Amino acid sequence: MSAIQKQVEAASEEYSSSFTKGDLALPPAKKYLVLTCMDARIDPARAFGIELGDAHVIRNAGAIAEDALRSIVISEQLLGTTEVILVKHTGCGMLTFKNKDAYDVVEQNLGGEATAELISRNIDFLPFPDLDQAVKDDVKFLQNSKLVPDRVTISGWVYEVETGKTRRVV
């Protein structure tokens, strides 16, 4: 067992020893979801005031709405959420490369078969050059999607990893 697996096992033992929230309902109590980046410097619960059972939290590289759409539809259509809080962040890795760079790294590290798989799956890593514009673009994407009803409230934010503050963009 790796050191990380041991850490997970120990944390689970400690957490479960005093866990009392096993009766929470499946749908989020406050009927919203947060889409944010997978960046390890973001603690969505603490940074955005989310208590266990309050909201769905969807995380992916860059807090990309297109990449999260499947989960957003499930959250809204099957579990009743009515609001999306989209939060990107400063210092995001998605600001630092283009698709070609990612393809080149895969080619170098994993070889031609892996690159061929990227091509056959038509993988777009969805990097972006401008943070605030990327927030606006993703909010617009969700607002224009037929999979997200007009009744769903959508807002876009930027979390500052340097200060812990979150500011509204749209």
MODELLER restraints for C-alpha pairs under 7 A, 6 or more apart:
rsr = mdl.restraints
at = mdl.atoms
rsr.add(forms.Gaussian(group=physical.xy_distance, feature=features.Distance(at['CA:24:A'], at['CA:53:A']), mean=6.33, stdev=0.5))
rsr.add(forms.Gaussian(group=physical.xy_distance, feature=features.Distance(at['CA:27:A'], at['CA:79:A']), mean=5.01, stdev=0.5))
rsr.add(forms.Gaussian(group=physical.xy_distance, feature=features.Distance(at['CA:27:A'], at['CA:80:A']), mean=6.68, stdev=0.5))
rsr.add(forms.Gaussian(group=physical.xy_distance, feature=features.Distance(at['CA:28:A'], at['CA:53:A']), mean=5.41, stdev=0.5))
rsr.add(forms.Gaussian(group=physical.xy_distance, feature=features.Distance(at['CA:28:A'], at['CA:54:A']), mean=4.95, stdev=0.5))
rsr.add(forms.Gaussian(group=physical.xy_distance, feature=features.Distance(at['CA:28:A'], at['CA:55:A']), mean=4.74, stdev=0.5))
rsr.add(forms.Gaussian(group=physical.xy_distance, feature=features.Distance(at['CA:28:A'], at['CA:56:A']), mean=6.37, stdev=0.5))
rsr.add(forms.Gaussian(group=physical.xy_distance, feature=features.Distance(at['CA:29:A'], at['CA:53:A']), mean=6.00, stdev=0.5))
rsr.add(forms.Gaussian(group=physical.xy_distance, feature=features.Distance(at['CA:29:A'], at['CA:54:A']), mean=4.75, stdev=0.5))
rsr.add(forms.Gaussian(group=physical.xy_distance, feature=features.Distance(at['CA:29:A'], at['CA:55:A']), mean=6.74, stdev=0.5))
rsr.add(forms.Gaussian(group=physical.xy_distance, feature=features.Distance(at['CA:30:A'], at['CA:54:A']), mean=5.02, stdev=0.5))
rsr.add(forms.Gaussian(group=physical.xy_distance, feature=features.Distance(at['CA:30:A'], at['CA:55:A']), mean=6.12, stdev=0.5))
rsr.add(forms.Gaussian(group=physical.xy_distance, feature=features.Distance(at['CA:31:A'], at['CA:55:A']), mean=6.32, stdev=0.5))
rsr.add(forms.Gaussian(group=physical.xy_distance, feature=features.Distance(at['CA:31:A'], at['CA:80:A']), mean=6.26, stdev=0.5))
rsr.add(forms.Gaussian(group=physical.xy_distance, feature=features.Distance(at['CA:31:A'], at['CA:81:A']), mean=4.07, stdev=0.5))
rsr.add(forms.Gaussian(group=physical.xy_distance, feature=features.Distance(at['CA:31:A'], at['CA:82:A']), mean=5.68, stdev=0.5))
rsr.add(forms.Gaussian(group=physical.xy_distance, feature=features.Distance(at['CA:31:A'], at['CA:83:A']), mean=6.83, stdev=0.5))
rsr.add(forms.Gaussian(group=physical.xy_distance, feature=features.Distance(at['CA:32:A'], at['CA:55:A']), mean=5.25, stdev=0.5))
rsr.add(forms.Gaussian(group=physical.xy_distance, feature=features.Distance(at['CA:32:A'], at['CA:56:A']), mean=6.65, stdev=0.5))
rsr.add(forms.Gaussian(group=physical.xy_distance, feature=features.Distance(at['CA:32:A'], at['CA:81:A']), mean=4.82, stdev=0.5))
rsr.add(forms.Gaussian(group=physical.xy_distance, feature=features.Distance(at['CA:32:A'], at['CA:82:A']), mean=5.69, stdev=0.5))
rsr.add(forms.Gaussian(group=physical.xy_distance, feature=features.Distance(at['CA:32:A'], at['CA:83:A']), mean=4.61, stdev=0.5))
rsr.add(forms.Gaussian(group=physical.xy_distance, feature=features.Distance(at['CA:32:A'], at['CA:84:A']), mean=5.92, stdev=0.5))
rsr.add(forms.Gaussian(group=physical.xy_distance, feature=features.Distance(at['CA:33:A'], at['CA:55:A']), mean=5.18, stdev=0.5))
rsr.add(forms.Gaussian(group=physical.xy_distance, feature=features.Distance(at['CA:33:A'], at['CA:56:A']), mean=4.51, stdev=0.5))
rsr.add(forms.Gaussian(group=physical.xy_distance, feature=features.Distance(at['CA:33:A'], at['CA:57:A']), mean=5.71, stdev=0.5))
rsr.add(forms.Gaussian(group=physical.xy_distance, feature=features.Distance(at['CA:33:A'], at['CA:81:A']), mean=6.72, stdev=0.5))
rsr.add(forms.Gaussian(group=physical.xy_distance, feature=features.Distance(at['CA:33:A'], at['CA:83:A']), mean=6.32, stdev=0.5))
rsr.add(forms.Gaussian(group=physical.xy_distance, feature=features.Distance(at['CA:33:A'], at['CA:84:A']), mean=5.12, stdev=0.5))
rsr.add(forms.Gaussian(group=physical.xy_distance, feature=features.Distance(at['CA:33:A'], at['CA:85:A']), mean=6.20, stdev=0.5))
rsr.add(forms.Gaussian(group=physical.xy_distance, feature=features.Distance(at['CA:34:A'], at['CA:56:A']), mean=6.22, stdev=0.5))
rsr.add(forms.Gaussian(group=physical.xy_distance, feature=features.Distance(at['CA:34:A'], at['CA:57:A']), mean=4.83, stdev=0.5))
rsr.add(forms.Gaussian(group=physical.xy_distance, feature=features.Distance(at['CA:34:A'], at['CA:58:A']), mean=6.12, stdev=0.5))
rsr.add(forms.Gaussian(group=physical.xy_distance, feature=features.Distance(at['CA:34:A'], at['CA:84:A']), mean=5.92, stdev=0.5))
rsr.add(forms.Gaussian(group=physical.xy_distance, feature=features.Distance(at['CA:34:A'], at['CA:85:A']), mean=4.70, stdev=0.5))
rsr.add(forms.Gaussian(group=physical.xy_distance, feature=features.Distance(at['CA:34:A'], at['CA:86:A']), mean=5.86, stdev=0.5))
rsr.add(forms.Gaussian(group=physical.xy_distance, feature=features.Distance(at['CA:35:A'], at['CA:57:A']), mean=5.99, stdev=0.5))
rsr.add(forms.Gaussian(group=physical.xy_distance, feature=features.Distance(at['CA:35:A'], at['CA:58:A']), mean=4.73, stdev=0.5))
rsr.add(forms.Gaussian(group=physical.xy_distance, feature=features.Distance(at['CA:35:A'], at['CA:59:A']), mean=5.84, stdev=0.5))
rsr.add(forms.Gaussian(group=physical.xy_distance, feature=features.Distance(at['CA:35:A'], at['CA:63:A']), mean=5.78, stdev=0.5))
rsr.add(forms.Gaussian(group=physical.xy_distance, feature=features.Distance(at['CA:35:A'], at['CA:85:A']), mean=6.20, stdev=0.5))
rsr.add(forms.Gaussian(group=physical.xy_distance, feature=features.Distance(at['CA:35:A'], at['CA:86:A']), mean=4.77, stdev=0.5))
rsr.add(forms.Gaussian(group=physical.xy_distance, feature=features.Distance(at['CA:35:A'], at['CA:87:A']), mean=6.08, stdev=0.5))
rsr.add(forms.Gaussian(group=physical.xy_distance, feature=features.Distance(at['CA:36:A'], at['CA:58:A']), mean=6.32, stdev=0.5))
rsr.add(forms.Gaussian(group=physical.xy_distance, feature=features.Distance(at['CA:36:A'], at['CA:59:A']), mean=5.04, stdev=0.5))
rsr.add(forms.Gaussian(group=physical.xy_distance, feature=features.Distance(at['CA:36:A'], at['CA:60:A']), mean=6.78, stdev=0.5))
rsr.add(forms.Gaussian(group=physical.xy_distance, feature=features.Distance(at['CA:36:A'], at['CA:63:A']), mean=4.43, stdev=0.5))
rsr.add(forms.Gaussian(group=physical.xy_distance, feature=features.Distance(at['CA:36:A'], at['CA:86:A']), mean=6.11, stdev=0.5))
rsr.add(forms.Gaussian(group=physical.xy_distance, feature=features.Distance(at['CA:36:A'], at['CA:87:A']), mean=4.81, stdev=0.5))
rsr.add(forms.Gaussian(group=physical.xy_distance, feature=features.Distance(at['CA:36:A'], at['CA:88:A']), mean=5.81, stdev=0.5))
rsr.add(forms.Gaussian(group=physical.xy_distance, feature=features.Distance(at['CA:37:A'], at['CA:59:A']), mean=5.10, stdev=0.5))
rsr.add(forms.Gaussian(group=physical.xy_distance, feature=features.Distance(at['CA:37:A'], at['CA:60:A']), mean=5.09, stdev=0.5))
rsr.add(forms.Gaussian(group=physical.xy_distance, feature=features.Distance(at['CA:37:A'], at['CA:61:A']), mean=5.27, stdev=0.5))
rsr.add(forms.Gaussian(group=physical.xy_distance, feature=features.Distance(at['CA:37:A'], at['CA:62:A']), mean=4.83, stdev=0.5))
rsr.add(forms.Gaussian(group=physical.xy_distance, feature=features.Distance(at['CA:37:A'], at['CA:63:A']), mean=4.28, stdev=0.5))
rsr.add(forms.Gaussian(group=physical.xy_distance, feature=features.Distance(at['CA:37:A'], at['CA:88:A']), mean=6.14, stdev=0.5))
rsr.add(forms.Gaussian(group=physical.xy_distance, feature=features.Distance(at['CA:38:A'], at['CA:59:A']), mean=4.99, stdev=0.5))
rsr.add(forms.Gaussian(group=physical.xy_distance, feature=features.Distance(at['CA:38:A'], at['CA:60:A']), mean=4.93, stdev=0.5))
rsr.add(forms.Gaussian(group=physical.xy_distance, feature=features.Distance(at['CA:38:A'], at['CA:61:A']), mean=5.39, stdev=0.5))
rsr.add(forms.Gaussian(group=physical.xy_distance, feature=features.Distance(at['CA:41:A'], at['CA:161:A']), mean=6.74, stdev=0.5))
rsr.add(forms.Gaussian(group=physical.xy_distance, feature=features.Distance(at['CA:45:A'], at['CA:51:A']), mean=6.43, stdev=0.5))
rsr.add(forms.Gaussian(group=physical.xy_distance, feature=features.Distance(at['CA:47:A'], at['CA:164:A']), mean=6.94, stdev=0.5))
rsr.add(forms.Gaussian(group=physical.xy_distance, feature=features.Distance(at['CA:62:A'], at['CA:88:A']), mean=6.36, stdev=0.5))
rsr.add(forms.Gaussian(group=physical.xy_distance, feature=features.Distance(at['CA:62:A'], at['CA:92:A']), mean=6.82, stdev=0.5))
rsr.add(forms.Gaussian(group=physical.xy_distance, feature=features.Distance(at['CA:62:A'], at['CA:94:A']), mean=5.80, stdev=0.5))
rsr.add(forms.Gaussian(group=physical.xy_distance, feature=features.Distance(at['CA:63:A'], at['CA:87:A']), mean=6.66, stdev=0.5))
rsr.add(forms.Gaussian(group=physical.xy_distance, feature=features.Distance(at['CA:63:A'], at['CA:88:A']), mean=5.70, stdev=0.5))
rsr.add(forms.Gaussian(group=physical.xy_distance, feature=features.Distance(at['CA:64:A'], at['CA:138:A']), mean=6.84, stdev=0.5))
rsr.add(forms.Gaussian(group=physical.xy_distance, feature=features.Distance(at['CA:65:A'], at['CA:138:A']), mean=5.54, stdev=0.5))
rsr.add(forms.Gaussian(group=physical.xy_distance, feature=features.Distance(at['CA:65:A'], at['CA:142:A']), mean=6.91, stdev=0.5))
rsr.add(forms.Gaussian(group=physical.xy_distance, feature=features.Distance(at['CA:73:A'], at['CA:147:A']), mean=6.55, stdev=0.5))
rsr.add(forms.Gaussian(group=physical.xy_distance, feature=features.Distance(at['CA:75:A'], at['CA:81:A']), mean=5.82, stdev=0.5))
rsr.add(forms.Gaussian(group=physical.xy_distance, feature=features.Distance(at['CA:76:A'], at['CA:82:A']), mean=6.36, stdev=0.5))
rsr.add(forms.Gaussian(group=physical.xy_distance, feature=features.Distance(at['CA:82:A'], at['CA:152:A']), mean=4.81, stdev=0.5))
rsr.add(forms.Gaussian(group=physical.xy_distance, feature=features.Distance(at['CA:82:A'], at['CA:153:A']), mean=6.46, stdev=0.5))
rsr.add(forms.Gaussian(group=physical.xy_distance, feature=features.Distance(at['CA:83:A'], at['CA:152:A']), mean=5.16, stdev=0.5))
rsr.add(forms.Gaussian(group=physical.xy_distance, feature=features.Distance(at['CA:83:A'], at['CA:153:A']), mean=4.54, stdev=0.5))
rsr.add(forms.Gaussian(group=physical.xy_distance, feature=features.Distance(at['CA:83:A'], at['CA:154:A']), mean=5.84, stdev=0.5))
rsr.add(forms.Gaussian(group=physical.xy_distance, feature=features.Distance(at['CA:84:A'], at['CA:153:A']), mean=6.16, stdev=0.5))
rsr.add(forms.Gaussian(group=physical.xy_distance, feature=features.Distance(at['CA:84:A'], at['CA:154:A']), mean=4.75, stdev=0.5))
rsr.add(forms.Gaussian(group=physical.xy_distance, feature=features.Distance(at['CA:84:A'], at['CA:155:A']), mean=6.47, stdev=0.5))
rsr.add(forms.Gaussian(group=physical.xy_distance, feature=features.Distance(at['CA:85:A'], at['CA:154:A']), mean=6.09, stdev=0.5))
rsr.add(forms.Gaussian(group=physical.xy_distance, feature=features.Distance(at['CA:85:A'], at['CA:155:A']), mean=5.29, stdev=0.5))
rsr.add(forms.Gaussian(group=physical.xy_distance, feature=features.Distance(at['CA:85:A'], at['CA:156:A']), mean=6.16, stdev=0.5))
rsr.add(forms.Gaussian(group=physical.xy_distance, feature=features.Distance(at['CA:86:A'], at['CA:155:A']), mean=6.14, stdev=0.5))
rsr.add(forms.Gaussian(group=physical.xy_distance, feature=features.Distance(at['CA:86:A'], at['CA:156:A']), mean=4.76, stdev=0.5))
rsr.add(forms.Gaussian(group=physical.xy_distance, feature=features.Distance(at['CA:86:A'], at['CA:157:A']), mean=6.04, stdev=0.5))
rsr.add(forms.Gaussian(group=physical.xy_distance, feature=features.Distance(at['CA:87:A'], at['CA:156:A']), mean=5.96, stdev=0.5))
rsr.add(forms.Gaussian(group=physical.xy_distance, feature=features.Distance(at['CA:87:A'], at['CA:157:A']), mean=4.64, stdev=0.5))
rsr.add(forms.Gaussian(group=physical.xy_distance, feature=features.Distance(at['CA:87:A'], at['CA:158:A']), mean=5.39, stdev=0.5))
rsr.add(forms.Gaussian(group=physical.xy_distance, feature=features.Distance(at['CA:87:A'], at['CA:159:A']), mean=6.46, stdev=0.5))
rsr.add(forms.Gaussian(group=physical.xy_distance, feature=features.Distance(at['CA:88:A'], at['CA:135:A']), mean=6.72, stdev=0.5))
rsr.add(forms.Gaussian(group=physical.xy_distance, feature=features.Distance(at['CA:88:A'], at['CA:157:A']), mean=6.39, stdev=0.5))
rsr.add(forms.Gaussian(group=physical.xy_distance, feature=features.Distance(at['CA:88:A'], at['CA:158:A']), mean=4.97, stdev=0.5))
rsr.add(forms.Gaussian(group=physical.xy_distance, feature=features.Distance(at['CA:88:A'], at['CA:159:A']), mean=6.20, stdev=0.5))
rsr.add(forms.Gaussian(group=physical.xy_distance, feature=features.Distance(at['CA:89:A'], at['CA:158:A']), mean=4.94, stdev=0.5))
rsr.add(forms.Gaussian(group=physical.xy_distance, feature=features.Distance(at['CA:89:A'], at['CA:159:A']), mean=4.49, stdev=0.5))
rsr.add(forms.Gaussian(group=physical.xy_distance, feature=features.Distance(at['CA:89:A'], at['CA:160:A']), mean=5.73, stdev=0.5))
rsr.add(forms.Gaussian(group=physical.xy_distance, feature=features.Distance(at['CA:89:A'], at['CA:161:A']), mean=6.70, stdev=0.5))
rsr.add(forms.Gaussian(group=physical.xy_distance, feature=features.Distance(at['CA:90:A'], at['CA:158:A']), mean=6.98, stdev=0.5))
rsr.add(forms.Gaussian(group=physical.xy_distance, feature=features.Distance(at['CA:90:A'], at['CA:159:A']), mean=6.46, stdev=0.5))
rsr.add(forms.Gaussian(group=physical.xy_distance, feature=features.Distance(at['CA:90:A'], at['CA:160:A']), mean=5.22, stdev=0.5))
rsr.add(forms.Gaussian(group=physical.xy_distance, feature=features.Distance(at['CA:90:A'], at['CA:161:A']), mean=6.00, stdev=0.5))
rsr.add(forms.Gaussian(group=physical.xy_distance, feature=features.Distance(at['CA:94:A'], at['CA:127:A']), mean=4.68, stdev=0.5))
rsr.add(forms.Gaussian(group=physical.xy_distance, feature=features.Distance(at['CA:94:A'], at['CA:128:A']), mean=5.95, stdev=0.5))
rsr.add(forms.Gaussian(group=physical.xy_distance, feature=features.Distance(at['CA:95:A'], at['CA:127:A']), mean=6.24, stdev=0.5))
rsr.add(forms.Gaussian(group=physical.xy_distance, feature=features.Distance(at['CA:95:A'], at['CA:128:A']), mean=5.36, stdev=0.5))
rsr.add(forms.Gaussian(group=physical.xy_distance, feature=features.Distance(at['CA:95:A'], at['CA:129:A']), mean=5.10, stdev=0.5))
rsr.add(forms.Gaussian(group=physical.xy_distance, feature=features.Distance(at['CA:95:A'], at['CA:130:A']), mean=7.00, stdev=0.5))
rsr.add(forms.Gaussian(group=physical.xy_distance, feature=features.Distance(at['CA:97:A'], at['CA:127:A']), mean=6.59, stdev=0.5))
rsr.add(forms.Gaussian(group=physical.xy_distance, feature=features.Distance(at['CA:98:A'], at['CA:127:A']), mean=5.99, stdev=0.5))
rsr.add(forms.Gaussian(group=physical.xy_distance, feature=features.Distance(at['CA:99:A'], at['CA:124:A']), mean=6.62, stdev=0.5))
rsr.add(forms.Gaussian(group=physical.xy_distance, feature=features.Distance(at['CA:99:A'], at['CA:125:A']), mean=5.93, stdev=0.5))
rsr.add(forms.Gaussian(group=physical.xy_distance, feature=features.Distance(at['CA:99:A'], at['CA:127:A']), mean=6.92, stdev=0.5))
rsr.add(forms.Gaussian(group=physical.xy_distance, feature=features.Distance(at['CA:103:A'], at['CA:115:A']), mean=6.65, stdev=0.5))
rsr.add(forms.Gaussian(group=physical.xy_distance, feature=features.Distance(at['CA:106:A'], at['CA:114:A']), mean=6.85, stdev=0.5))
rsr.add(forms.Gaussian(group=physical.xy_distance, feature=features.Distance(at['CA:106:A'], at['CA:115:A']), mean=6.26, stdev=0.5))
rsr.add(forms.Gaussian(group=physical.xy_distance, feature=features.Distance(at['CA:107:A'], at['CA:114:A']), mean=6.91, stdev=0.5))
rsr.add(forms.Gaussian(group=physical.xy_distance, feature=features.Distance(at['CA:107:A'], at['CA:115:A']), mean=5.52, stdev=0.5))
rsr.add(forms.Gaussian(group=physical.xy_distance, feature=features.Distance(at['CA:128:A'], at['CA:134:A']), mean=6.38, stdev=0.5))
rsr.add(forms.Gaussian(group=physical.xy_distance, feature=features.Distance(at['CA:132:A'], at['CA:169:A']), mean=6.70, stdev=0.5))
rsr.add(forms.Gaussian(group=physical.xy_distance, feature=features.Distance(at['CA:135:A'], at['CA:156:A']), mean=5.69, stdev=0.5))
rsr.add(forms.Gaussian(group=physical.xy_distance, feature=features.Distance(at['CA:135:A'], at['CA:157:A']), mean=6.89, stdev=0.5))
rsr.add(forms.Gaussian(group=physical.xy_distance, feature=features.Distance(at['CA:136:A'], at['CA:156:A']), mean=6.80, stdev=0.5))
rsr.add(forms.Gaussian(group=physical.xy_distance, feature=features.Distance(at['CA:136:A'], at['CA:170:A']), mean=6.54, stdev=0.5))
rsr.add(forms.Gaussian(group=physical.xy_distance, feature=features.Distance(at['CA:139:A'], at['CA:154:A']), mean=6.61, stdev=0.5))
rsr.add(forms.Gaussian(group=physical.xy_distance, feature=features.Distance(at['CA:139:A'], at['CA:155:A']), mean=6.64, stdev=0.5))
rsr.add(forms.Gaussian(group=physical.xy_distance, feature=features.Distance(at['CA:139:A'], at['CA:156:A']), mean=6.23, stdev=0.5))
rsr.add(forms.Gaussian(group=physical.xy_distance, feature=features.Distance(at['CA:142:A'], at['CA:148:A']), mean=6.31, stdev=0.5))
rsr.add(forms.Gaussian(group=physical.xy_distance, feature=features.Distance(at['CA:155:A'], at['CA:170:A']), mean=5.59, stdev=0.5))
rsr.add(forms.Gaussian(group=physical.xy_distance, feature=features.Distance(at['CA:156:A'], at['CA:168:A']), mean=6.12, stdev=0.5))
rsr.add(forms.Gaussian(group=physical.xy_distance, feature=features.Distance(at['CA:156:A'], at['CA:169:A']), mean=5.50, stdev=0.5))
rsr.add(forms.Gaussian(group=physical.xy_distance, feature=features.Distance(at['CA:156:A'], at['CA:170:A']), mean=4.98, stdev=0.5))
rsr.add(forms.Gaussian(group=physical.xy_distance, feature=features.Distance(at['CA:157:A'], at['CA:166:A']), mean=6.60, stdev=0.5))
rsr.add(forms.Gaussian(group=physical.xy_distance, feature=features.Distance(at['CA:157:A'], at['CA:167:A']), mean=5.54, stdev=0.5))
rsr.add(forms.Gaussian(group=physical.xy_distance, feature=features.Distance(at['CA:157:A'], at['CA:168:A']), mean=4.33, stdev=0.5))
rsr.add(forms.Gaussian(group=physical.xy_distance, feature=features.Distance(at['CA:157:A'], at['CA:169:A']), mean=5.08, stdev=0.5))
rsr.add(forms.Gaussian(group=physical.xy_distance, feature=features.Distance(at['CA:157:A'], at['CA:170:A']), mean=6.88, stdev=0.5))
rsr.add(forms.Gaussian(group=physical.xy_distance, feature=features.Distance(at['CA:158:A'], at['CA:166:A']), mean=5.55, stdev=0.5))
rsr.add(forms.Gaussian(group=physical.xy_distance, feature=features.Distance(at['CA:158:A'], at['CA:167:A']), mean=5.39, stdev=0.5))
rsr.add(forms.Gaussian(group=physical.xy_distance, feature=features.Distance(at['CA:158:A'], at['CA:168:A']), mean=6.47, stdev=0.5))
rsr.add(forms.Gaussian(group=physical.xy_distance, feature=features.Distance(at['CA:158:A'], at['CA:169:A']), mean=6.84, stdev=0.5))
rsr.add(forms.Gaussian(group=physical.xy_distance, feature=features.Distance(at['CA:159:A'], at['CA:165:A']), mean=5.84, stdev=0.5))
rsr.add(forms.Gaussian(group=physical.xy_distance, feature=features.Distance(at['CA:159:A'], at['CA:166:A']), mean=4.21, stdev=0.5))
rsr.add(forms.Gaussian(group=physical.xy_distance, feature=features.Distance(at['CA:159:A'], at['CA:167:A']), mean=6.49, stdev=0.5))
rsr.add(forms.Gaussian(group=physical.xy_distance, feature=features.Distance(at['CA:160:A'], at['CA:166:A']), mean=6.08, stdev=0.5))
